[in-house]
Amino acid sequence: MKEVLEMRKFVAPELVYGAGSALLAGQYAENFGARRVLIVSDPGVLECSWTTAVKNSLNKSDIETFIFSEVSENPQDVEVMKGAEFYKENNCDCIVAVGGGSSMDCAKGIGIVTTNNAHILSFEGVDMVHSPGPPLICIPTTAGSSADVSQFAIITDTVRHVKISIVSKAMVPDAALVDPTLTTTMDLQLTAATGLDALTHAVEAYVSNANSALTDLFALDAIKLVSENLVPVIKDPKNIELRGAVMLGSMEAGLAFSNAILGAVHAMAHSLGGHLDLPHGECNAILLPHVIKVNFPFAVERYTNIAKAMSVDVEGKTSEQICDALVEKIVKLRKSAGITRSLKDFDLRKEDIPKLASLALKDACMITNPVALLKEDIEKIYEAAF
C-alpha cells in the first residue's frame, strides 16, 4: 500500500475522446478567446481532409486561420523557429496542432518560443520553460506519440544532430481532442510503428523508477489494449472499433509516461533518431526487447505483470523464463506488425555506437530507467540490436 500513499504530481490536459471530437476545435478555441489561430500540420496530413475539417470548424466560430506545415518527420529546431516567426507575423493568439507527434511537438515548440522570446534549444532539459505558451489544442492523427497529452516535446538539434527532450508542465496542451476516426488514413507501416511506440511508452512508464499507483493503472491497460488490437487493426485498417482501442491505449500510455517518464529505450531511440533521422517508433520497436533483457533483473515483478497483461503464461516459470517469454512475445508482435528490420538495415556503422551511447546517457529519459546503465552497457545493447 506504500505506493498508493506516496505523493505524486499528475498532469494532463482537458480531454475529449471519441469519434467526432476533432470537430470541437472551433468551440474550444472560442472558449480560449482565440480570434487568430495558427494551425500546425504536415504535408502528409494536409493531403487528407482532416486539416480542412478542423479549419472549417474554426472558421464557423468566426476565427481566422493560418496554416504552417513545414514540419519534418522528426521536427527540427529551424522549423520551430520559422513557425514562431509565422505566428508572430500573423498576430496569432492560439495554436491548434493537427497531425502526429511531429506536428504536435513543433506546435509546442512554437508556443514557448513566442512567449519566452528565446531559441527553442534553450529549453532543453526538465522544467526549463519559464512562461507557458499560448492556448494549445492538439488533435492527433496517429495512435502512438501521445504528444497530445504529454509534457514532452522532442526537437532535433540540426547542428549537433541529436534530438533534445523538453520536459515541462508548460508543454501539456490545454485541450486534447482525441478522435480515432483520424487514424483511419494511416498506412500500415505508420500504424505499426506508432502502435509499437505506444506499447513502448506504456512498458517504460510501468517500470520507471518514478511510477505511481495512478500511472500504473494507465500503463497496464495501455499494454493490454495495444498488444491485443495492433495486429488485428493492421489486418482490418478501416475497422473504427479496433482503431479506437489502439487510440485509447495510446492515450493511456501517454498519460502514464508523461507523469512516470520513460527509460533507456527512448533515450537510445532519441540518440539514433537525431544521428540518422530514423523513424522513432521503429527504433523503439527494435530496441525494446534488448533493453528488457538488461533491465529485467532489476524490476522482475513489474516485468512479470507486463507479461501477464500481454497474456504470457508465467505460471511456474522462473524469472529468466518469464523474461525470455516476454521478449519472445514482443518480438513476435513486432514481426506480425511488419516491423522486421534491425539496426544493421539502416545506414548505421558500428563505429558510431560509442557516440550514440554517450548521447543516450545524457538524455533525460535515462534518469528514470529502473537501473542506472553505464556507457558500456548501452553500447552492448546497441550491438545486440544490430
NUVEX-741539 format. One record per residue (C-alpha): x, y, z; residue in one letter. Coordinates in steps of 0.2 Angstrom, whole numbers, plus 5000, padded with zeros to 4 digits. Example, Ala and Ser with C-alpha at 12.3 -4.5 7.8 and 13.67 -1.06 7.14 Angstrom:
2
506249785039A506849955036S
END
This chain:
386
500050005000M501550115002K501550164983E499750224985V500150344999L501750414990E501550594985M501550614966R501050754954K499950714939F499750824924V498550804910A497650914898P495750934896E495250784886L493850744874V494050564867Y492950484854G492350494836A491950674830G492950764844S494150844832A492650954826L492551034843L494151134838A493151294835G492151284851Q493751254861Y494751394853A493251514856E493251464874N495051514875F494651684867G495551654851A495251764836R496851714825R497351534826V498951454819L498651284813I500251174813V500151024802S501250924790D501250894771P500550724773G499150764784V498750914773L498350794759E496950714769C495350804774S495750824792W496650994792T495251064781T493950994793A494751074808V495051234799K493151244794N492751214812S493751364817L493051474803N491251434809K491751514825S492251664816D494151634819I495451674806E496651534802T498451524796F499251364792I501051314795F501551144788S503451154786E503651014798V504850864795S504550684802E505750724816N505450914819P506951024818Q507451174828D507451284812V505651234808E505151284826V505951454824M505251484807K503451434814G503651554828A504051694816E502551654806F501451654822Y502151824826K501951894808E500051854808N499751914826N499051744831C498451714849D498151524849C498951364841I498051214835V499051064830A498350934818V499450784815G500650664823G501950684836G503050794824S501650924821S501250924840M503050944846D503351084833C501751174839A502351154857K504051224852G503251374843I502151414858G503551434871I504751524859V503451654856T503051684874T504851674881N505751764866N507151634866A507851504855H507051334856I508651244860L508751344876S507351244884F508251084883E508050984899G506750974913V505751124919D506751244909M505251334902V504851494912H503251554904S501951444896P501451464878G499851524871P498251414872P498651254863L497451124856I498150954850C497150844838I498150684835P498050594818T499150444824T499050324838A500750324846G501650484850S500450544864S501150714862A499350774864D499350734882V501150734887S502350864895Q503650814882F504250894866A505650814856I506550934844I508050894833T509651004835D510251024817T511951074822V512350934835R511250804825H510450754841V508650754847K508350864863I507050824876S506050974883I505050914898V503951044907S502151054913K502151204901A502151084887M500551004892V499251054879P497651154886D496551034877A496750864868A495350814855L495750634853V494750564838D495050384832P494250424815T495850524811L496950374812T496050284798T497150374785T498750304792M499650174781D500050004788L501850044791Q501450204801L500050114810T501349984816A502750104820A501650214831T500750074839G502349994845L502950174851D501350174861A501750004868L503550054872T502850214881H501750104892A503149974896V504450104901E503250204911A502750054921Y504550004925V505150184928S505850224945N504550374945A503050264943N501550284954S499850194958A499050314946L500250294931T500250104934D498350094930L498550184914F500150094909A499549914911L497849954902D498850034888A499949874886I498449764886K497449874873L498949894861V499649724862S497849644859E497249764845N498849814835L498949664823V497049654821P496949834816V498349814803I497349674795K495749774796D496349954795P494650034792K493849954807N493550104818I493250004834E494949924833L495650094828R494850164844G495550034855A497350064849V497050254851M496350234868L497950134873G499050264865S498150404875M498350304891E500150264888A500450454886G499650494902L500750364910A502350414903F502050604904S502050584923N503150424926A504350474912I505250344901L506950244901G508350184891A507350134875V506850314872H508550384877A509350274864M508050304851A508250484853H510150474850S509850364834L508450474828G509550634830G511050554822H510250474806L508450554806D507750374808L505850334812P505650354831H504350214833G505350084823E506950124833C505950094849N505249934842A506949864838I507749924855L506349874867L506749684868P508649714871H508349844884V507149724893I508449594894K509649714903V508349794914N507349634919F508349584935P508049754942F506149754940A505649574940V503949594947E503449734936R504049654920Y503049494926T501549604927N501849664910I502049484904A500349444912K499549604903A500149534887M499449364890S501049274893V500949114904D502049144919V501449014930E502848904937G504148994927K505749064934T506149244931S507349204917E506049104908Q504749244911I506049364903C506349254888D504449234886A504049414887L505449464874V504849324863E503049394864K503649574859I504749514845V503349414838K502149554840L503449674831R503649554816K501749514815S501549704813A502849714799G504249784808I505649664803T507249774802R508749784814S509949924816L511149854803K509749884790D509950074792F511550174787D512250144805L514050104807R514750004822K516050144825E514550264828D514050164843I515150254856P514550424851K512750364851L512950284868A513750454875S512250554869L510950424875A511750434893L511450624893K509650604888D508350654902A507350484899C508850384905M508650464923I507050354926T507750194919N507550054933P509350034934V510750154931A511750104915L513550134911L514150194894K514750014890E513049944895D512250054882I513550014869E513149824871K511349854869I511549944853Y512749804847E511449674851A510149764841A511249774826F
END
